[in-house]
Amino acid sequence: HGNLIARQMLDVAVRVESIRPFACNQMVNIIH
């Protein structure tokens, strides 16, 4: 059961890593 949770957390982490540069660009655009 813990393996499934670990896999979900890893999936979320990968998704966040792929979204982060886009989110940073959006933040910069809002600030400037």
N, C-alpha and C positions, 0 to 999 in steps of 0.2 A: 504493500500500500504506500509506503514511504517513497518507493521508486517512482510511482505515478506523480506524487507531489513534487519530487525533485525534477522530474521531466517538465512539468508545467511551469515551475519556477525558471528553469533554463530557457524554455520557450518564451516566457515573458521577458527575461533578461535580454535575449537575442533581439526581440521585437523593440525593446526600449533602446538598445544600442543602434538599431537601424533608424529609429525615429529621431534620436537625439540631435544629429546634425541639422535636420530639417527644423526641429523645434528651436534650436539655437538661432538659426537664420531668421525665423519668425520673430523671436524676441528682439534681435538686433534691429529688424525692420520697424518694430513697434517703438523701440527706444529712440531710434534715429528717425 
